[in-house]
Amino acid sequence: ALVNVPHVGVTVPLLSRAEFDDVLAMRMLLEGEAAERGCLGLPAHGLAPLRRLGRQMAKALSAADAKGYLDANEAFHLGLYRAAGSPTLLALIDSVWLKVGPLSNRLFDHPDALAVLNDAHDDMLDALERRDSAAVRRGVERDLFVAGQYLRQACRGA
């Protein structure tokens, strides 16, 4: 997540758009799998906390509260992914999150993003209630793709 720049110090690298697209593709693959498995492994009492986090995300978006949204979003995804029961999958997801984490605040550079960022979460919650694991996977992939279209604009290069 950090690079050493001689005579400057340690810095957070800015991804190129090609690098970002590669990381996004890996996130969709890994997180889609974790979401699908998580749907199948989520205990009955596990849906209520995710619904609460969905409401927190909606409230944060309406207030343009980047930290509140990002914190609730991370907790939502982690709660679902942990239900997959795969520490290896979680470790892989964590490694790709480190590459894009510094960009996450840039979502709020785009006011139009605030209107759509929670749509996929609502769909995932409905799919989780139905135990439709394929729809949960599609919801996570859509969530990542939509956010990714805003975040890639903050990357360097064409």
C-alpha positions, 0 to 999 in steps of 0.5 A, a space after each residue: 500500500 506504500 512505496 519508498 521514494 528515495 530522498 522523499 520518504 514513504 508515499 501512497 502510490 497513485 494507481 494508473 487507470 490500467 492498474 485500477 481496472 486490474 484491481 477492480 476486476 480482482 475485487 469483483 472476482 474475490 468479493 463476488 465469491 465471498 458474497 455468494 458464499 457469505 449468503 449461504 453461510 449467513 445465520 438467520 440473525 446475521 441479516 439484521 445487522 446488515 440491514 442496520 448498516 444499509 440504513 446507516 449508509 443511506 443516512 450518511 449519503 444523504 448527509 454527504 458524510 464520507 467517513 460515516 458511509 465508508 465505515 458502514 460500507 466496510 462493516 457491511 461488506 466484512 459482515 457478509 464476507 466473514 459469513 463465507 467462513 474463509 480466512 484465506 478469501 478474506 486475506 486476499 480481499 484485504 490485500 486488494 483493498 489496500 491498493 484502492 483504500 486511499 481512493 475511497 474518499 474520492 467517491 464524494 468528489 462526485 455529488 451524482 454518485 451519492 444518489 446511486 451508491 446504496 442501490 446495490 446494497 438494497 438489492 443485496 439485502 433483498 437477495 440475502 433475505 431470499 437466500 439468492 446467493 447468485 443475486 447477492 454476487 451480482 449485487 456486490 459486483 454491481 456495487 464495485 463496478 458503479 463505485 469503480 467508475 467514479 474512482 477510476 477518474 481519480 487515477 493517473 493516466 488515460 
